[in-house]
Amino acid sequence: MLISSLSLPRDLYLLEGEITCVRRSEVHLLTARRNAWNSTTINQYKTSSAIFTNATSARKAAERQRKPGTYFEIAEIPSLVFDLAQRSLVVCQLNASPLFRSWNIPKVMIARDYSMTGIEVFNMFAGGSYRESVSGWRYTEGEPDVILGTAEGNPLASSQGRGQLQLERSSVESGGWMSFSVVRKTRANPTHIERVIGELGHLTQQQLRVNEVAARFHVTSAHVLDMLRVVGSPAKSNRSWVDVAAIDQIRPLARKLLRERVQQP
């Protein structure tokens, strides 16, 4: 599926509503390459049709775009996914390593205790005002290369600790058919993406980390983990995410625990 790029004010209506979840996923960047003079290579990608939810869609798009002397590469890259009720917003930073290293949550968002909206995500990552106090991007490092797009529903699966990212390159078979093969695998570096997710987690409807729930209820993380097991919503560590429904379920248990502490001699 193509992740359609966003443009304002044309697509303003797509950004209505609050963000329910922020997470990490992998997308596929399609780049057309052409050999030029002096052993150089021209690289081109169209911001309107560059990012896809899966490699199969990217390969089909390459077939439609093929021209004599052009070959294609499909790079699997980590991205940020912001879920709205009926669609996902996908934020991809290009031409940077590691990704999102130069982004930090704007100061005005740190102390907020209610959900951010789609338009706020757009403004923070791709709004065109690249000042740290407003957008989160470090002013000293210049304007970043960012594509922010939208996909209907929630077609992108969350990353499950994947360690490698693939790069595929096209070739033309003797019969004229274009095929792709893996030419490189690189180790993923999600450090800064995970940091961004942590910084923005409190601005979504759905999640707090276990240690944040513990601080809110004035109990320990171990207590929260035990209470989550009781209500059938287990978490593995104090950095695990807990959704709003589970937080509401364990709230009475936390209050009971606090009352018992007070009553102890």
N, C-alpha and C positions, 0 to 999 in steps of 0.2 A: 504494500500500500504506500502511495506517495504521501509524504508529510508536507502538506501545502504551506508555503511561506505566508506569513501574515504581513499585512500592510494597513496602516491607519491613515485616514479614518474609515477606509472601505470596510475593514473587518472588525470594527469596534464592537458590533453586536456579538461576535464570537467570544469576546472576553468578559462578558457579563457573568456574574456569579462568583461564589467563593471557592477557593482551592480546597479540595477535600484531602489531598495527599501529595507529598513530594517524594520522589524516589529516583533511583538510577536505573537506566536501561541502556541497551546497545542499539544503535541505528547504523544505517549503511549509506555512506557518502559515495555518490557516483561522480567520477571525474573523467573527462575526455582528454586524451593526450595525443599530441602530434609532434613528430620529429621535425626540427627546424634546422636553420643553418648553424654551422660551427658546433655540431654535436650537442645542441641545446634542445630542450623539450618544452613545448607550449602546453600548459596545464589549464584546463577550463572546466568550471562547473557552473551550472545555472542555478541561481538561488531559488528560482521558481520550481525546479524539478531536480534537486540535488540529493535530498535525504529521503530514505525509504525505511519502512518498518522491518523489511526482511530482504535478504540477498536476491531472492527469486524476482521480486518486483524490480529491483535495481538492474538485474540482467535483462529483463524484458524492455525496460526503458532504454538501455544501451543499444539493444537491437534496433529500436526505432530511430535512434540518433546516429547510427553508424554511417561513416563516409569513407571514401578511399583515403588511405594514409593515416587514419585515426584508430587508436586503440583505447581501451577503457580500463580503469581500475576501480574496484569497489572496496573501500576501506571500512572496516567495522570500527566504530568509535563510541566511547561512552557518552551519554547525554543525561541531562536532567529532564525529568518528566513531571509535569504538574497536572494532576487530574482535576477536571471540573465534573459536573454532574453527567454530562453527555459527551464529553470529548477530552482529549489530552493535549496539553501544550508541551511542546518539545523544544528544549533549548540546547543548541549545539555550538560549542566554540571550536573554531578551526584555526589551523596554523599556529598552535601553541602547545608547548610541552613543559610541564604537565598541564592538563586542562584545568581551567578555573583557578589557577594559582593566584592570579592578580585580582580576584573578586573577593570582597568581604561584605557582609550584610551592612547596609546603610545604618547609620546611628539612629535615625528616626524610627527604624523598625525594631530595634533590639528590645525595647520595653513594652511593645504592643502586646496585648493579650487577646486579640480577636483576629479572625482569619483574613489573609490577604486575598485580593481579587485577581482575576486574570489580567486586567489592565495594569495592575501594580507589578505583576510578573513581567509584562511587556516592558514597562518603564524601567524596571531594575536591570534587565538584561539586554534589551535591544531598543530602548527608547530614544537613543541618539544623544542623550545628555550624559556624557561619560565623565562624570565627576564623582569621586568616591562618596561624598556626602549624600548624593542623590541616587546614583545608579549602582554604586558598589564597586565599580571598576576603578582601579588606581589611575589617577590622572597622569602620573609621571610615566606610565607605560603606554600611553596613547590609546587610540580607539581600537577595540578588539574586533576580530572577525567573528560575528555571531549570526547564526540563522535561527530564528524562532518560528516554528510552524505549528500546525494543528492537525490532529487526526481524529476522525469520528470514533466515538466509543473509547475504549481503552485497549488498543491493539498491541501495545508494547508490554511484554512481560518484565517484571522486575528482575534485576541481576541477582544471580544466586552464587555469588562468590567466584565467578568465572575468572580464570587467571590469564587467558590468552585472547588476543584479538587478531583476526585474520585480514590479510590483504589479498584480493583476487585480481588477476590480470587476464584480459581477453586475448584470444588468438583466433585466427580464421582457419578452419579445416580445409582440406583439399576440395571438398564438395561445396565450399562457400559458406558453411555454417559457422557461426561464431560460438566459441565455448570459453569457459572461464576455469582457471586453475589457481590454487593457492600458491602464492610465491613467497609469502613471509608470514610468520606468526610472531607477535610481540607480546610481552607481558603487560597486562593492564596496570595502570597506576591510578586507582580511584581515590587516592588520599584526599585530594582537594574537593572532588565531587562529594565524597562522604562528609567532609567538613561543611560544605555548603548546605547539604541536606540537614545536618545537625543544627546549623544556624537558623534555618528556616522552619524547622519542624514545629515550633510553637505557634507559627502563623497559619497552620492548617487546621481543618476541623477534626482531623482524625487521630492524631498521634502525639504522645509524649514518650520519652524514654523512661525506662523503669526507675532510674535514679531521680528523674524529674517528678514522677508520680510520688515517689517516696518523700521528696522534699515538700511537695504540696500537701501531703497527708500527715507530715511530721512523724513518719515511721522510717524504718530502715529498708534498703533495697531487698534484703533477704525476706522481710515481712511481705513486701509487695509480690515477690516471686511466689511465696507460699500461697498468698491470697488468690493470685491468678490461677494457680493449679486447682484451687478449690472450686472456682467458677468455670473451670474447663477452658481457660485461655492461657496456656503455658507460655512462658518466655524463658530464654536461656541465660540471660545475663543482665546486669544493670544498664547495659547499652541497648537492650532490645526495645522495639517500639511497642506501645500499648495503644489500642484504639479507644475512642470515646466510649463505646458501648461497654468494653471491659472495665474502664475506669469507673463508670457509673455502677457496675456490678460490685466492685470491691469497695466502694465508698462506705457502705454500712459496716463492712468487716473492719475497715480502718478505724471508724468511729468507735466500734466496740472495743478494739484493742486499746485505744486511747483511754476509754472509760475504765477499763480494767487496770491500766497503769495508775490512774488517779486513785482508785480504790485500794490499791496495795498499800499495806502499812509501811 
